[in-house]
Amino acid sequence: MINGVILTFSSLIMRSVGFIFNIYVANQVGQEAIGIFGLVMSVYLFAITFASSGIGLACTCIVSEELEKKDFANGLKATKTCMFFSLVLSLLACFLLLLFAPVISKVWLKNSVSNMPIYAIAVGLPFISISSVINGYFTSIGKSYKNAISQCLELLVKIVATIILLQNNIHNGIDAICCSLIFGDVISEFFSFSLNACLFYFEKKRFHYARSYTQKIGKRIFKIAFPVAMTSYIRSGLSSLKQFLIPMRLQLSGLNYSLAISKYGLITGMALPVLTFASFFIQSFSALLVPEYARLLAGKNFHRMKTVCDKIFQVTFVFSVLVASIFLFFANEISLVVYQNLEVAFYLRLLAPLVIFMYVDNIIDNMLKGMQAQMHVMCVNICDLLITIAIIYFFVPTFGVNGYIASMIVSEIFNFTVSFLLLKKKLQLHFDIWHFCLEPCLLVLIAIIFCCLIPLQTEHFSSYVLLKIGCFISLYGILFALVQKKEGFRF
């Protein structure tokens, strides 16, 4: 519980600070630079996936098993072996990036940036890969707070380094801006690795271990990491392909490359982070559903699984409808406060209903994972990416940005629908559409009407927006509480 509370609060702080920092960067560098940086980051994320390859997860699982047997020496030996494998994989990923950097820059990034950001990514991979193993070790021994400390300090170093680099390079073009952002991240990763290495060194001194490698440990690592790595490669590769296709296909719709990248950056780099920010509150407890449902499944307590599902669904729908309504009704105000740009408001309002599908789908995925349906979840995500890529490839050249928006809508609805039907089949679930969907929507309409009738005046526009949104949330909460009281505290 202590580790959980620490991680929850540290994640909340990091998510909030990171969100504010991303807004600062977006306002400083502009839409086009954000779009190009997003493409560079898709390369970065795929490289990290290859360099990590599920080794951190393997470390967590194996060390946890060994500690349960009180075999601390073997647990430490497994950690060392995982570190070796992660170092080999990260160096291989580093070599491949250095080798193919000119191709990536020319073919995928259309020479919008030089090879330097790709080289910087390659340098940071070993630090990230080994740190993931150390983090897995700390998680397995019940000292996740060390991960939280490392991540918080890493974010602080990243912010300071990036701001300093941006101030010196912001007027030197998009390539210099991307280099500054990537180098800021690499510096923070090196700092995090150094801190993690020191923490691990002092932690391991408590145990004695044999400096030897056994095939048995290697096979156990391979057994856990290989399926995770393979599915991660496919999903990450398709995701990266999708990101690269968007500006390319937008160009074929009649936009020049600069405008295509700007539209991509506006939607993906500016609108979506705002829409998904509140998902933290869902993710912070949805992860708890994995062990909860695993325990209930092991005890064959199917009635309890349905009961928990009903309660979680109601909570999630009530929350997601509220968040979607805020973006729907206050899109202009939020855009002006966050980005000083009304262009973002159009996409916030257009994509606001998808928030409901995004948030509920996250809950469903974790329930399915707890019911040992991880492969089903991964297959749904891969099919989702394939459908999205097909829509982007065939429809965006004809319909332009509208085609891209359509791909996002189809993606979220498809993912939610298939996952929901799979959950319904497994639990024989009855979906109460009135209490889950229609009732929250009706309360939202009543709350917004009352909110518009209340006169609010403040000196600053930001304060006015916060007060207005706060008033809307309060009215929605009061109405919901009254309805629940009338229905006999059904909630």
C-alpha positions as CSV (number, residue, x, y, z in Angstrom):
1,M,0.0,0.0,0.0
2,I,2.9,2.4,0.8
3,N,4.5,1.7,-2.5
4,G,1.2,2.1,-4.3
5,V,0.4,5.5,-2.6
6,I,4.0,6.8,-3.4
7,L,3.7,5.7,-7.0
8,T,0.3,7.2,-7.4
9,F,1.2,10.6,-6.1
10,S,4.6,10.6,-7.9
11,S,2.8,9.7,-11.1
12,L,0.3,12.5,-10.6
13,I,3.0,15.0,-10.0
14,M,5.1,13.9,-12.9
15,R,2.1,13.7,-15.3
16,S,1.0,17.3,-14.3
17,V,4.5,18.8,-14.5
18,G,5.2,16.9,-17.7
19,F,1.9,18.1,-19.2
20,I,2.6,21.8,-18.3
21,F,6.2,21.4,-19.7
22,N,4.9,20.0,-23.0
23,I,2.5,22.9,-23.3
24,Y,5.5,25.3,-22.7
25,V,7.5,23.5,-25.4
26,A,4.6,23.5,-27.9
27,N,4.0,27.2,-27.4
28,Q,7.7,27.9,-27.8
29,V,8.5,25.9,-30.9
30,G,5.2,25.9,-32.9
31,Q,3.0,23.3,-34.6
32,E,5.5,22.3,-37.4
33,A,8.4,21.6,-35.0
34,I,6.1,19.6,-32.7
35,G,4.9,17.5,-35.7
36,I,8.4,16.7,-36.8
37,F,9.5,16.0,-33.2
38,G,6.5,13.6,-32.9
39,L,7.9,11.7,-35.9
40,V,11.4,11.6,-34.4
41,M,9.9,10.3,-31.1
42,S,8.1,7.5,-32.9
43,V,11.6,6.3,-34.0
44,Y,12.8,6.8,-30.4
45,L,9.9,4.7,-29.0
46,F,10.4,1.9,-31.4
47,A,14.1,1.8,-30.7
48,I,13.4,1.7,-26.9
49,T,11.0,-1.2,-27.5
50,F,13.7,-3.1,-29.4
51,A,16.4,-2.3,-26.8
52,S,14.2,-3.3,-23.9
53,S,12.5,-6.3,-25.5
54,G,10.6,-7.2,-22.3
55,I,13.8,-7.9,-20.3
56,G,12.6,-5.6,-17.5
57,L,9.4,-7.5,-17.1
58,A,11.3,-10.8,-17.1
59,C,13.6,-9.4,-14.3
60,T,10.5,-8.5,-12.2
61,C,8.9,-11.9,-12.6
62,I,12.0,-14.0,-12.0
63,V,13.3,-12.0,-9.1
64,S,9.9,-12.1,-7.5
65,E,9.8,-15.9,-7.8
66,E,13.3,-16.3,-6.4
67,L,12.5,-14.0,-3.4
68,E,9.4,-16.0,-2.7
69,K,11.7,-19.0,-2.3
70,K,14.1,-17.0,-0.2
71,D,16.8,-17.5,-2.8
72,F,18.2,-14.0,-2.8
73,A,21.5,-15.0,-4.5
74,N,19.7,-16.5,-7.5
75,G,17.5,-13.5,-7.8
76,L,20.5,-11.2,-7.9
77,K,22.1,-13.5,-10.5
78,A,19.0,-13.3,-12.6
79,T,19.1,-9.5,-12.4
80,K,22.8,-9.4,-13.5
81,T,21.9,-11.7,-16.4
82,C,19.0,-9.5,-17.4
83,M,21.4,-6.5,-17.4
84,F,23.8,-8.3,-19.7
85,F,21.0,-9.2,-22.2
86,S,19.6,-5.7,-22.1
87,L,23.1,-4.2,-22.7
88,V,23.6,-6.5,-25.7
89,L,20.2,-5.7,-27.2
90,S,20.6,-2.0,-26.6
91,L,24.0,-1.9,-28.3
92,L,22.6,-3.8,-31.2
93,A,19.7,-1.2,-31.4
94,C,22.3,1.6,-31.1
95,F,24.4,0.1,-34.0
96,L,21.3,-0.3,-36.2
97,L,20.2,3.3,-35.6
98,L,23.7,4.7,-36.4
99,L,23.8,2.6,-39.5
100,F,20.4,3.5,-40.8
101,A,20.2,7.1,-39.6
102,P,20.8,8.6,-43.1
103,V,18.0,6.4,-44.5
104,I,15.6,7.3,-41.7
105,S,16.3,11.0,-42.1
106,K,15.9,11.0,-45.8
107,V,13.0,8.5,-46.4
108,W,10.9,8.8,-43.3
109,L,11.7,12.4,-42.1
110,K,12.0,13.8,-45.6
111,N,15.3,15.6,-44.7
112,S,13.3,17.8,-42.3
113,V,16.0,17.1,-39.7
114,S,19.6,16.0,-39.9
115,N,21.0,12.7,-38.7
116,M,22.0,14.2,-35.4
117,P,18.7,13.6,-33.5
118,I,18.9,9.9,-34.6
119,Y,22.5,9.7,-33.4
120,A,21.4,11.2,-30.0
121,I,18.7,8.6,-29.7
122,A,21.2,5.8,-30.3
123,V,23.5,7.1,-27.5
124,G,20.6,7.0,-25.0
125,L,19.4,3.5,-25.6
126,P,21.8,1.5,-23.3
127,F,21.0,3.8,-20.4
128,I,17.2,3.3,-20.9
129,S,17.5,-0.4,-21.4
130,I,19.6,-1.1,-18.3
131,S,17.5,1.3,-16.2
132,S,14.4,-0.7,-17.1
133,V,16.0,-3.8,-15.6
134,I,17.0,-2.0,-12.4
135,N,13.4,-0.6,-12.1
136,G,12.1,-4.2,-12.6
137,Y,14.4,-5.3,-9.8
138,F,13.2,-2.6,-7.4
139,T,9.6,-3.4,-8.2
140,S,10.1,-7.1,-7.4
141,I,11.7,-6.5,-4.0
142,G,8.9,-4.1,-3.0
143,K,11.0,-0.9,-3.2
144,S,9.1,0.9,-6.0
145,Y,9.6,4.2,-4.2
146,K,13.2,4.2,-5.5
147,N,11.8,4.1,-9.1
148,A,9.5,7.0,-8.2
149,I,12.5,9.0,-6.8
150,S,14.5,8.3,-9.9
151,Q,11.7,9.2,-12.3
152,C,10.9,12.5,-10.5
153,L,14.5,13.6,-10.6
154,E,14.8,12.5,-14.2
155,L,11.9,14.7,-15.2
156,L,13.4,17.6,-13.3
157,V,16.8,17.2,-15.1
158,K,15.0,16.8,-18.4
159,I,13.1,20.1,-17.9
160,V,16.1,22.1,-16.9
161,A,18.3,20.6,-19.6
162,T,15.7,21.1,-22.3
163,I,14.9,24.7,-21.4
164,I,18.6,25.6,-21.4
165,L,19.2,23.9,-24.8
166,L,16.0,25.4,-26.3
167,Q,17.0,29.0,-25.2
168,N,20.3,28.6,-27.1
169,N,18.9,26.9,-30.2
170,I,15.2,28.0,-30.6
171,H,16.1,30.5,-33.4
172,N,18.4,28.1,-35.3
173,G,15.7,26.1,-37.1
174,I,13.6,23.0,-36.6
175,D,16.7,20.7,-36.7
176,A,18.3,22.5,-33.8
177,I,15.0,22.4,-31.9
178,C,14.6,18.7,-32.3
179,C,18.2,18.1,-31.3
180,S,17.7,20.2,-28.2
181,L,14.6,18.2,-27.2
182,I,16.3,14.8,-27.8
183,F,19.5,15.8,-26.1
184,G,17.5,17.0,-23.1
185,D,15.9,13.6,-22.9
186,V,19.2,11.7,-23.3
187,I,20.8,13.8,-20.6
188,S,18.0,13.0,-18.2
189,E,18.2,9.3,-19.1
190,F,21.9,9.3,-18.3
191,F,21.2,11.0,-15.0
192,S,18.5,8.4,-14.2
193,F,20.7,5.5,-15.1
194,S,23.6,6.8,-12.9
195,L,21.2,7.3,-10.0
196,N,19.6,3.8,-10.5
197,A,23.1,2.2,-10.8
198,C,24.1,3.8,-7.4
199,L,20.9,2.7,-5.7
200,F,21.3,-0.8,-7.1
201,Y,24.9,-1.0,-6.0
202,F,24.1,-0.2,-2.4
203,E,21.0,-2.5,-2.5
204,K,22.8,-5.6,-3.8
205,K,25.6,-5.3,-1.2
206,R,23.1,-6.9,1.2
207,F,23.2,-10.2,-0.7
208,H,26.0,-12.5,-1.8
209,Y,25.8,-14.0,-5.2
210,A,27.9,-16.3,-7.4
211,R,29.4,-14.7,-10.5
212,S,28.2,-17.3,-12.9
213,Y,25.8,-17.8,-15.7
214,T,23.4,-20.7,-15.9
215,Q,21.4,-21.8,-19.0
216,K,18.4,-22.2,-16.7
217,I,18.2,-18.5,-16.0
218,G,18.7,-17.6,-19.6
219,K,15.9,-19.9,-20.7
220,R,13.5,-18.4,-18.1
221,I,14.3,-14.9,-19.2
222,F,13.8,-15.9,-22.9
223,K,10.5,-17.6,-22.0
224,I,9.0,-14.5,-20.5
225,A,10.7,-11.8,-22.6
226,F,10.3,-13.4,-26.1
227,P,6.5,-13.3,-26.5
228,V,6.4,-9.9,-24.9
229,A,9.1,-8.7,-27.2
230,M,7.6,-10.1,-30.4
231,T,4.1,-8.6,-29.8
232,S,5.7,-5.3,-28.7
233,Y,7.8,-5.2,-31.9
234,I,4.7,-5.7,-34.0
235,R,2.6,-3.2,-32.2
236,S,5.4,-0.5,-31.9
237,G,6.4,-1.0,-35.5
238,L,2.8,-0.6,-36.7
239,S,2.4,2.4,-34.5
240,S,5.5,4.1,-35.9
241,L,4.4,3.3,-39.4
242,K,1.1,4.9,-38.7
243,Q,2.7,8.1,-37.5
244,F,5.0,8.3,-40.5
245,L,2.1,7.7,-43.0
246,I,0.0,10.5,-41.7
247,P,2.0,13.5,-43.0
248,M,2.9,11.6,-46.2
249,R,-0.7,10.9,-47.0
250,L,-1.8,14.4,-46.0
251,Q,0.7,15.7,-48.6
252,L,-1.2,13.7,-51.3
253,S,-4.4,15.5,-50.3
254,G,-2.9,18.7,-51.6
255,L,-1.1,20.1,-48.5
256,N,2.6,20.9,-48.7
257,Y,4.9,19.1,-46.3
258,S,5.2,22.0,-43.9
259,L,1.4,22.4,-43.6
260,A,0.9,18.6,-43.4
261,I,3.4,18.4,-40.5
262,S,1.8,21.4,-38.8
263,K,-1.7,19.7,-39.0
264,Y,-0.2,16.5,-37.7
265,G,1.5,18.4,-34.8
266,L,-1.7,20.3,-34.0
267,I,-3.8,17.2,-33.6
268,T,-1.3,14.6,-32.3
269,G,1.1,16.8,-30.4
270,M,-1.3,19.4,-29.0
271,A,-5.0,18.3,-29.0
272,L,-4.5,14.6,-28.0
273,P,-2.3,15.3,-25.0
274,V,-5.0,17.6,-23.6
275,L,-7.8,15.0,-24.2
276,T,-5.8,12.1,-22.6
277,F,-4.4,14.0,-19.6
278,A,-7.3,13.2,-17.3
279,S,-6.9,9.5,-18.2
280,F,-4.3,9.4,-15.3
281,F,-7.2,9.2,-12.8
282,I,-8.5,6.1,-14.7
283,Q,-5.1,4.5,-15.1
284,S,-4.2,5.0,-11.4
285,F,-6.8,2.5,-10.3
286,S,-7.4,0.5,-13.5
287,A,-4.0,-1.3,-13.1
288,L,-5.3,-2.6,-9.8
289,L,-8.0,-4.5,-11.7
290,V,-5.3,-6.9,-13.2
291,P,-4.4,-8.6,-9.9
292,E,-8.0,-8.3,-8.6
293,Y,-9.5,-10.1,-11.5
294,A,-6.6,-12.7,-11.5
295,R,-7.5,-13.4,-7.9
296,L,-11.2,-13.7,-8.6
297,L,-10.6,-15.9,-11.6
298,A,-8.4,-18.2,-9.6
299,G,-11.2,-18.5,-7.0
300,K,-13.8,-18.9,-9.7
301,N,-15.8,-16.1,-8.1
302,F,-17.6,-15.1,-11.3
303,H,-20.5,-13.3,-9.5
304,R,-18.0,-11.0,-7.8
305,M,-16.3,-10.3,-11.1
306,K,-19.6,-9.1,-12.6
307,T,-20.4,-7.0,-9.5
308,V,-17.0,-5.3,-9.6
309,C,-17.4,-4.8,-13.4
310,D,-20.8,-3.1,-12.9
311,K,-19.4,-0.7,-10.2
312,I,-16.2,0.1,-12.2
313,F,-18.2,0.7,-15.4
314,Q,-20.5,3.2,-13.7
315,V,-17.6,5.1,-12.1
316,T,-15.7,5.2,-15.4
317,F,-18.7,6.3,-17.5
318,V,-19.7,9.0,-15.0
319,F,-16.1,10.3,-15.0
320,S,-15.5,10.0,-18.8
321,V,-18.8,11.6,-19.7
322,L,-17.9,14.5,-17.4
323,V,-14.4,14.9,-19.0
324,A,-15.8,14.7,-22.5
325,S,-18.4,17.3,-21.7
326,I,-15.7,19.7,-20.4
327,F,-13.8,19.5,-23.7
328,L,-17.1,19.7,-25.7
329,F,-18.5,22.8,-24.0
330,F,-15.3,24.6,-22.9
331,A,-13.0,23.9,-25.9
332,N,-12.5,27.5,-26.8
333,E,-11.6,28.6,-23.3
334,I,-9.3,25.6,-22.8
335,S,-7.5,26.3,-26.1
336,L,-6.9,29.9,-25.3
337,V,-5.7,29.3,-21.8
338,V,-3.4,26.4,-22.7
339,Y,-2.1,27.3,-26.2
340,Q,-3.4,30.8,-26.9
341,N,-4.7,29.2,-30.1
342,L,-8.3,28.8,-31.1
343,E,-7.4,26.4,-33.9
344,V,-6.9,23.6,-31.3
345,A,-10.5,24.1,-30.0
346,F,-12.0,22.7,-33.2
347,Y,-10.2,19.4,-32.8
348,L,-10.8,19.3,-29.0
349,R,-14.6,19.6,-29.6
350,L,-14.6,17.2,-32.5
351,L,-12.6,14.5,-30.7
352,A,-14.2,15.0,-27.2
353,P,-16.7,12.1,-27.5
354,L,-13.8,9.7,-28.1
355,V,-12.7,10.4,-24.5
356,I,-15.5,8.1,-23.3
357,F,-14.3,5.2,-25.6
358,M,-10.6,5.8,-24.7
359,Y,-11.2,5.8,-20.9
360,V,-13.6,2.8,-20.8
361,D,-11.5,0.8,-23.1
362,N,-8.5,1.2,-20.8
363,I,-10.6,-0.3,-18.0
364,I,-11.8,-3.2,-20.1
365,D,-8.2,-4.0,-21.3
366,N,-7.0,-4.3,-17.7
367,M,-10.0,-6.5,-16.7
368,L,-9.2,-8.8,-19.7
369,K,-5.5,-8.9,-18.7
370,G,-6.5,-10.0,-15.2
371,M,-8.6,-12.8,-16.8
372,Q,-5.6,-14.1,-18.7
373,A,-6.7,-12.7,-22.0
374,Q,-3.5,-10.6,-22.6
375,M,-3.0,-12.1,-26.1
376,H,-6.6,-11.2,-27.0
377,V,-5.9,-7.6,-25.9
378,M,-2.7,-7.5,-28.0
379,C,-4.4,-9.0,-31.0
380,V,-7.2,-6.4,-30.8
381,N,-4.7,-3.6,-30.6
382,I,-2.8,-4.9,-33.6
383,C,-6.0,-5.3,-35.7
384,D,-6.9,-1.8,-34.6
385,L,-3.6,-0.5,-35.9
386,L,-3.9,-2.4,-39.2
387,I,-7.4,-0.9,-39.8
388,T,-6.2,2.6,-38.9
389,I,-3.2,2.3,-41.2
390,A,-5.5,1.2,-44.0
391,I,-7.9,4.1,-43.5
392,I,-4.9,6.6,-43.4
393,Y,-3.4,5.1,-46.6
394,F,-6.6,4.9,-48.7
395,F,-8.8,7.8,-47.4
396,V,-6.5,10.6,-46.2
397,P,-5.2,11.4,-49.8
398,T,-8.8,12.0,-50.8
399,F,-10.4,13.5,-47.7
400,G,-7.3,15.1,-46.1
401,V,-7.4,16.0,-42.4
402,N,-11.0,14.7,-42.3
403,G,-9.7,11.3,-43.3
404,Y,-7.2,11.4,-40.5
405,I,-9.9,12.3,-38.0
406,A,-12.1,9.5,-39.3
407,S,-9.2,7.0,-38.8
408,M,-9.0,8.1,-35.1
409,I,-12.8,7.7,-34.6
410,V,-13.0,4.3,-36.3
411,S,-9.9,3.2,-34.3
412,E,-11.3,4.1,-30.9
413,I,-14.8,2.7,-31.6
414,F,-13.4,-0.5,-33.1
415,N,-11.1,-1.1,-30.1
416,F,-13.8,-0.4,-27.6
417,T,-16.4,-2.5,-29.3
418,V,-14.4,-5.6,-29.8
419,S,-12.9,-5.4,-26.3
420,F,-16.3,-4.9,-24.8
421,L,-17.9,-7.8,-26.7
422,L,-15.0,-10.0,-25.6
423,L,-15.5,-9.0,-21.9
424,K,-19.3,-9.4,-22.2
425,K,-18.8,-12.9,-23.6
426,K,-16.4,-13.9,-20.8
427,L,-18.5,-12.5,-18.0
428,Q,-22.0,-12.9,-19.4
429,L,-22.3,-9.2,-18.7
430,H,-25.6,-7.2,-18.8
431,F,-24.9,-3.6,-19.9
432,D,-27.2,-1.1,-18.2
433,I,-27.2,1.6,-20.9
434,W,-29.4,4.0,-18.9
435,H,-27.3,4.1,-15.8
436,F,-24.0,3.9,-17.5
437,C,-24.5,6.2,-20.5
438,L,-27.8,8.1,-20.8
439,E,-28.2,9.2,-17.2
440,P,-24.7,10.9,-17.0
441,C,-25.4,12.6,-20.4
442,L,-28.7,13.9,-19.1
443,L,-27.1,15.2,-15.9
444,V,-24.4,16.9,-18.0
445,L,-27.1,18.8,-20.0
446,I,-28.9,20.0,-16.9
447,A,-25.5,21.0,-15.3
448,I,-24.4,23.0,-18.3
449,I,-27.8,24.9,-18.5
450,F,-27.5,25.9,-14.8
451,C,-23.9,26.8,-15.3
452,C,-24.7,29.2,-18.1
453,L,-27.3,30.9,-15.9
454,I,-24.9,31.6,-13.1
455,P,-23.1,35.0,-13.5
456,L,-19.4,34.6,-13.0
457,Q,-16.9,37.5,-13.1
458,T,-13.1,37.5,-12.4
459,E,-10.3,39.8,-13.3
460,H,-8.3,37.2,-15.2
461,F,-9.5,35.1,-18.0
462,S,-7.7,32.0,-16.7
463,S,-9.4,32.3,-13.3
464,Y,-12.7,32.8,-15.1
465,V,-12.3,29.6,-17.1
466,L,-11.2,27.6,-14.0
467,L,-14.1,28.9,-12.0
468,K,-16.6,28.2,-14.8
469,I,-15.4,24.6,-15.2
470,G,-15.3,24.1,-11.5
471,C,-18.9,25.3,-11.2
472,F,-19.9,22.9,-14.0
473,I,-18.2,20.0,-12.2
474,S,-19.8,20.9,-8.9
475,L,-23.3,21.1,-10.4
476,Y,-22.7,17.7,-12.1
477,G,-21.5,16.1,-8.9
478,I,-24.5,17.5,-6.9
479,L,-27.0,16.3,-9.5
480,F,-25.4,12.9,-9.6
481,A,-25.4,12.6,-5.8
482,L,-29.1,13.5,-5.7
483,V,-30.0,10.9,-8.3
484,Q,-28.0,8.3,-6.4
485,K,-29.8,9.1,-3.2
486,K,-33.2,8.9,-4.9
487,E,-32.3,5.5,-6.3
488,G,-31.2,4.2,-2.9
489,F,-27.5,4.8,-3.1
490,R,-27.2,2.5,-6.1
491,F,-23.7,3.8,-6.7
